[in-house]
Amino acid sequence: MQHIYTAHPAPLVHDGRVYLYTGHDENGSTNFTMKEWRVWSSDDMVNWTATASSTGTCR
């Protein structure tokens, strides 16, 4: 998760797996521009996998 800007994480635990929902701030924006949400998942809180993303403008 260190290769993109993320903000406002919201965790959810289901069946021993952690899902982390985050906003995704765009590179080079002069304002807070989030065109998509990202979902990451982990079963050990160390190794994370990009699980999904959804588009839509969030302000």
Secondary structure, 3 states (H helix, E strand, C coil): CCCCEEEEEEEEEECCEEEEEEEEECCCCCCCCEEEEEEEEECCCCCCEEEEEEEEEEC
